[in-house]
Amino acid sequence: MLLPSNPRYAYSALPSRPTFEWPGGGNLAFYLALNVEQFAYGRGMGHTPHNAANPADHRIFAWRDYGLRVGIWHILDVLDRLGFSCCHLMNSAVCENYPEVVARLRERGEEIVGHGRTNAERQGDRFEEDERLLLRNVADTIAGAFGQTPKGWMGPWMSESPVTPDLLKEEGYTYIMDWPCDDQPIFLATRSGPLVNVPYPIELNDAPAILNRNHTAQEFGDMMIDQFEMMLKLSENYPLVCGISLHTFIFGSPFRLRHLERALTHIARYRDDKRLWFTSPGQIADHYQSVASPVQA
């Protein structure tokens, strides 16, 4: 039986692909992603701490706002103590409304990834030209705040319209993080040429793990360690990408922060391991484009 297939990539079995190495001869590329998000008050979409909540409720808005008032500072302090960098999946509304957050992230000098205007909306609901204007607005706002135009994109809620990859390619973005289909980068087909998809974790992601699947903070910390150790072992056969995704209003809470610190302390013990490349999504995309051909995807 023939089923509709996606138009962006063809099937490719991991063992049959041409091999490559990460910079320095490493096997496993590791990155942390911190979602820095703003939500609308009294309307729009939003994460909730339990399924029965009203996403527009004042309590839920305040719970999410904790992330930018308190949680992000806790997480960044832990990263500083342990010597970890991260990329920031940035709602452009944060650039316009939270100058203290922007100033701290500018000091860190890390990669900023376009993450829509706000997670109170889905971009996939827009008409094509409206979506194009959204992509431009996000890029321009981030560039004005950070002095760097984002090369990568992660849609709010991983939302896409049928033409999102096409528009991203045409607007100068070089990679996307919306397709959780692989542990290696792949090329997506667009009407203007190939666009790199960098692996982004849909399960090693604190939002669905904690809020939807009801994992505890301790379980998520164990998941981080297990994923890292097993992928390091598996990467002896294939070059792989291990990403971990965090949200400021989830793991910024102290009782969860303890387990983030525990897991990252464990991972930090491998800092000098030659099999590892501690990096960012943009560096992963750049390197993959330099060693792979679109026909391999």
Secondary structure, 3 states (H helix, E strand, C coil): CCCCCCCCCCCCCHHHCCCCCEHHHECEEEEEEEEECCCCCCCCCCCCCCCCCCCCCHHHHHHHHHHHHHHHHHHHHHHHHHCCCCEEEECHHHHHHCHHHHHHHHHHCCCEEECCCCCCCCHHHCCHHHHHHHHHHHHHHHHHHHCCCCCEECCHHHCCCCCHHHHHHHCCCCEECCCCCCCCCEEECCCCCCEEECCCCCCCEHHHHHHHCCCCHHHHHHHHHHHHHHHHHHCCCCCEEEEEEEEHHHHCCHHHHHHHHHHHHHHHCCCCCCCEEECCHHHHHHHHHHHCCHHHC
